Amino acid sequence: MDSPKTPEQKEILKEPDTEERSHYFWHFDHRSPGESMAAVAAAHGIDEKTGRRWRQDRAQFGDARRVRKRKAAEKGHKLGRKFRVAEDQLEKLLHNDTNPVRDAPLEVQQRDNDMPLCPRALRYNLSNRLNAHIYVAAYSNKVSTTNKSLRVQYGHSYKDEDVKGF
């Protein structure tokens, strides 16, 4: 007795994704006068009944999926969660007179300015909301005097050591 197997399925998708639907609708809207609906559907690998259902849905609902986003944009609202940090508080980070630790890394700025965000989220907010894409906290390549003296002392104490065994 043979073991049960999954039945063979057609190569075409049962419910093509949005991209496939948009190609179908473009072809439907720009079809030649003598081209049948069956030919348009077959060109996109769907059944004629599926194409008819898609056209009925489009006629009934139109652009309903994007209406909510468009209405929110008209009212000046944003869909989704509210931002945790106000835009004016982010603006203060970009100016030396309102941010005394402007030259410090973002972790320090976030901590000293009481931002309820992690440094990565802070960088994301700065780049996407204020268009500060190249905003990076300033830093210096200079070696501090304390660190310089420690380095020199380390060099003097180990200058006679062999590299191989060190």
Contacts in CASP RR format, 6 or more apart in sequence:
PFRMAT RR
TARGET T0000
AUTHOR 0000-0000-0000
METHOD contacts of the structure
MODEL  1
MDSPKTPEQKEILKEPDTEERSHYFWHFDHRSPGESMAAVAAAHGIDEKT
GRRWRQDRAQFGDARRVRKRKAAEKGHKLGRKFRVAEDQLEKLLHNDTNP
VRDAPLEVQQRDNDMPLCPRALRYNLSNRLNAHIYVAAYSNKVSTTNKSL
RVQYGHSYKDEDVKGF
12 45 0 8 1.000
12 46 0 8 1.000
13 20 0 8 1.000
16 24 0 8 1.000
16 44 0 8 1.000
16 45 0 8 1.000
16 46 0 8 1.000
20 44 0 8 1.000
20 46 0 8 1.000
21 54 0 8 1.000
23 44 0 8 1.000
24 40 0 8 1.000
24 41 0 8 1.000
24 44 0 8 1.000
24 46 0 8 1.000
24 51 0 8 1.000
24 54 0 8 1.000
25 54 0 8 1.000
25 58 0 8 1.000
27 40 0 8 1.000
27 43 0 8 1.000
27 44 0 8 1.000
28 37 0 8 1.000
28 40 0 8 1.000
28 55 0 8 1.000
31 40 0 8 1.000
37 48 0 8 1.000
37 51 0 8 1.000
37 52 0 8 1.000
38 48 0 8 1.000
41 47 0 8 1.000
41 48 0 8 1.000
41 50 0 8 1.000
41 51 0 8 1.000
42 48 0 8 1.000
68 79 0 8 1.000
69 79 0 8 1.000
72 78 0 8 1.000
72 79 0 8 1.000
83 125 0 8 1.000
83 129 0 8 1.000
84 116 0 8 1.000
84 117 0 8 1.000
85 115 0 8 1.000
85 116 0 8 1.000
85 117 0 8 1.000
85 122 0 8 1.000
85 125 0 8 1.000
87 129 0 8 1.000
87 130 0 8 1.000
89 113 0 8 1.000
89 115 0 8 1.000
90 125 0 8 1.000
90 126 0 8 1.000
90 129 0 8 1.000
90 130 0 8 1.000
91 130 0 8 1.000
92 98 0 8 1.000
92 99 0 8 1.000
92 113 0 8 1.000
93 99 0 8 1.000
93 102 0 8 1.000
93 109 0 8 1.000
93 113 0 8 1.000
93 126 0 8 1.000
94 126 0 8 1.000
94 130 0 8 1.000
94 132 0 8 1.000
94 135 0 8 1.000
95 102 0 8 1.000
96 102 0 8 1.000
99 109 0 8 1.000
99 113 0 8 1.000
100 112 0 8 1.000
101 108 0 8 1.000
101 109 0 8 1.000
101 112 0 8 1.000
101 113 0 8 1.000
102 109 0 8 1.000
102 137 0 8 1.000
102 138 0 8 1.000
103 137 0 8 1.000
103 138 0 8 1.000
103 139 0 8 1.000
104 112 0 8 1.000
104 137 0 8 1.000
105 119 0 8 1.000
105 137 0 8 1.000
105 139 0 8 1.000
106 119 0 8 1.000
106 122 0 8 1.000
106 123 0 8 1.000
106 137 0 8 1.000
107 119 0 8 1.000
108 137 0 8 1.000
109 115 0 8 1.000
109 122 0 8 1.000
109 137 0 8 1.000
110 117 0 8 1.000
110 118 0 8 1.000
110 119 0 8 1.000
110 122 0 8 1.000
115 122 0 8 1.000
117 125 0 8 1.000
123 135 0 8 1.000
126 132 0 8 1.000
126 135 0 8 1.000
127 133 0 8 1.000
127 135 0 8 1.000
143 151 0 8 1.000
158 166 0 8 1.000
END
